[in-house]
Amino acid sequence: MSLMTGFAILVGEAVIGFWKKVHAINFGVYGATMVGKTTLSHQLRTRGEVPQINKRTVGRARATRKNIKIDGNSHTIKSADIGGEAIFWKEWEKDMILRKPKYIIFMIDHRHLDSEVNLDHQVAWKFLVDTIITNLWSNGKRKKEADYPLAVGIWANKYDVWGEKYPLLEGKTIDKHQIFEPFKYGMRQLNDKGIPCYKYIVSAKSDSEMVYKGILTMIKDY
């Protein structure tokens, strides 16, 4: 390899690195209240042990930039912290309309495993899936191709809390864990629309590496 060729490669890599840093990839993070969306946002900014967060998010906060770097790969993403109570679900749609997230993360925890009558996640999931797959926004405007995400991730959070109580059965892969069972129909609806789904298990509060790997996997694979 000649000196000029090597120099050109280095310049090219520098340009790509700079572009990744200044060009933020929009992520939409949604889910029921107290599932860990705010914790995830803190983890993406600080990378480390996140303090206990007990205050519920009200409404939709301004989207902020986060730099993700792991195993030599780096990207800048942008996400907003949005309340998970039903009264704020319309803010999820507003976020999608305004920012057009390329990737969506729907966060769940183990509450539906602890109690079969708890439908917090299932109801929120149905709202989200219906909002994504419809051809029209609620304001009557027809969607364009850029309005649909490239992929939707279902992230089962708080694994450090429920992992031992609900272990993965021997010989089963993560995507077969029972925690994802109630969301299969919605995933099929998304798949029928040409939107792949990514199941992931994470501990947003205590394991930054799990968080960063999940983000980079979505960007790389979809």
Number of C-alpha atoms within 10 A of each C-alpha: 5 7 8 9 10 11 11 12 12 12 12 12 12 12 12 11 15 12 13 17 18 13 14 17 20 22 23 24 23 27 29 24 21 19 22 25 27 23 22 24 22 20 23 22 14 13 21 15 14 17 11 8 12 10 8 15 17 13 16 18 14 10 17 14 19 20 18 19 16 12 8 5 10 15 21 17 21 20 23 22 23 26 24 26 17 15 10 17 21 16 18 23 19 14 23 22 14 9 18 19 23 20 20 26 24 23 26 28 25 20 16 16 14 12 9 8 9 12 14 18 23 17 13 20 23 14 17 20 18 13 17 23 20 13 16 13 17 12 6 8 9 11 15 9 7 10 18 23 22 17 21 27 20 22 22 23 24 21 20 15 12 16 13 9 12 15 11 16 11 6 7 9 9 14 15 13 17 13 19 20 10 14 15 11 12 19 21 14 16 19 15 11 13 14 18 17 21 18 17 19 24 22 22 30 25 20 18 21 18 14 23 20 16 20 20 17 11 19 15 8 8 16
